[in-house]
Amino acid sequence: MAPPGNSNTGSGTGQTGSPCGACKFLRRKCAADCIFAPYFCSEQGPARFAAIHKVFGASNVSKMLLHIPVPDRCEAVVTIAYEAQARIRDPVYGCVAHIFALQQQVCYS
């Protein structure tokens, strides 16, 4: 999976003036210091952010990201997105179900 990127490079409004994918999904104006802008591009970001918002909520994710050092945030966003998709597929076990299935494959191989 390619790391999430944003052509706006750290700026919510960037050169094109379009909001980041998260702000586009939330239908709000994207501030210059938007925490989501570096990780959710304007084109693919709304679809990626939808699952994250549904499972965790925008406010909770922004609080989590503020507590993570900037160099580690990209990896955190990828992990949060993966867990959100897993929780939508399996609301009870989330990514643990996938890990268990992989462990079973190793045991029976």
Contacts in CASP RR format, 6 or more apart in sequence:
PFRMAT RR
TARGET T0000
AUTHOR 0000-0000-0000
METHOD contacts of the structure
MODEL  1
MAPPGNSNTGSGTGQTGSPCGACKFLRRKCAADCIFAPYFCSEQGPARFA
AIHKVFGASNVSKMLLHIPVPDRCEAVVTIAYEAQARIRDPVYGCVAHIF
ALQQQVCYS
1 78 0 8 1.000
1 82 0 8 1.000
3 74 0 8 1.000
3 75 0 8 1.000
3 78 0 8 1.000
4 39 0 8 1.000
4 40 0 8 1.000
4 41 0 8 1.000
4 45 0 8 1.000
4 48 0 8 1.000
4 74 0 8 1.000
4 77 0 8 1.000
4 78 0 8 1.000
4 81 0 8 1.000
5 38 0 8 1.000
5 39 0 8 1.000
5 40 0 8 1.000
5 41 0 8 1.000
5 74 0 8 1.000
6 20 0 8 1.000
6 37 0 8 1.000
6 38 0 8 1.000
6 39 0 8 1.000
6 40 0 8 1.000
6 41 0 8 1.000
6 42 0 8 1.000
7 16 0 8 1.000
7 41 0 8 1.000
7 42 0 8 1.000
8 14 0 8 1.000
8 15 0 8 1.000
8 16 0 8 1.000
8 18 0 8 1.000
8 20 0 8 1.000
8 37 0 8 1.000
8 38 0 8 1.000
8 41 0 8 1.000
8 42 0 8 1.000
9 38 0 8 1.000
10 34 0 8 1.000
10 37 0 8 1.000
10 38 0 8 1.000
11 32 0 8 1.000
11 37 0 8 1.000
12 19 0 8 1.000
12 20 0 8 1.000
12 23 0 8 1.000
12 30 0 8 1.000
12 31 0 8 1.000
12 32 0 8 1.000
12 33 0 8 1.000
12 34 0 8 1.000
12 37 0 8 1.000
13 19 0 8 1.000
13 30 0 8 1.000
13 31 0 8 1.000
13 32 0 8 1.000
16 42 0 8 1.000
18 24 0 8 1.000
18 30 0 8 1.000
18 42 0 8 1.000
19 28 0 8 1.000
19 29 0 8 1.000
19 30 0 8 1.000
19 42 0 8 1.000
20 30 0 8 1.000
20 34 0 8 1.000
20 36 0 8 1.000
20 37 0 8 1.000
20 40 0 8 1.000
20 41 0 8 1.000
20 42 0 8 1.000
20 45 0 8 1.000
21 36 0 8 1.000
21 40 0 8 1.000
21 41 0 8 1.000
21 42 0 8 1.000
21 43 0 8 1.000
21 44 0 8 1.000
21 45 0 8 1.000
21 46 0 8 1.000
21 48 0 8 1.000
21 49 0 8 1.000
22 34 0 8 1.000
22 36 0 8 1.000
22 37 0 8 1.000
22 39 0 8 1.000
22 40 0 8 1.000
22 45 0 8 1.000
22 46 0 8 1.000
22 49 0 8 1.000
22 53 0 8 1.000
22 58 0 8 1.000
23 29 0 8 1.000
23 30 0 8 1.000
23 34 0 8 1.000
23 36 0 8 1.000
23 37 0 8 1.000
24 30 0 8 1.000
24 42 0 8 1.000
24 45 0 8 1.000
24 46 0 8 1.000
25 45 0 8 1.000
25 46 0 8 1.000
25 49 0 8 1.000
25 50 0 8 1.000
25 53 0 8 1.000
26 49 0 8 1.000
26 53 0 8 1.000
26 58 0 8 1.000
30 37 0 8 1.000
35 62 0 8 1.000
35 65 0 8 1.000
35 66 0 8 1.000
36 49 0 8 1.000
36 58 0 8 1.000
36 61 0 8 1.000
36 62 0 8 1.000
36 65 0 8 1.000
38 73 0 8 1.000
38 74 0 8 1.000
39 73 0 8 1.000
39 74 0 8 1.000
39 77 0 8 1.000
40 46 0 8 1.000
40 48 0 8 1.000
40 49 0 8 1.000
40 77 0 8 1.000
48 81 0 8 1.000
49 58 0 8 1.000
51 81 0 8 1.000
51 84 0 8 1.000
51 85 0 8 1.000
51 88 0 8 1.000
52 58 0 8 1.000
52 61 0 8 1.000
52 80 0 8 1.000
52 81 0 8 1.000
52 84 0 8 1.000
53 61 0 8 1.000
54 84 0 8 1.000
54 88 0 8 1.000
55 83 0 8 1.000
55 84 0 8 1.000
55 87 0 8 1.000
55 88 0 8 1.000
56 64 0 8 1.000
56 80 0 8 1.000
56 84 0 8 1.000
61 80 0 8 1.000
64 76 0 8 1.000
64 80 0 8 1.000
65 73 0 8 1.000
65 76 0 8 1.000
65 77 0 8 1.000
68 76 0 8 1.000
82 95 0 8 1.000
83 94 0 8 1.000
83 95 0 8 1.000
86 94 0 8 1.000
86 95 0 8 1.000
86 97 0 8 1.000
86 98 0 8 1.000
87 94 0 8 1.000
87 95 0 8 1.000
90 97 0 8 1.000
93 100 0 8 1.000
END
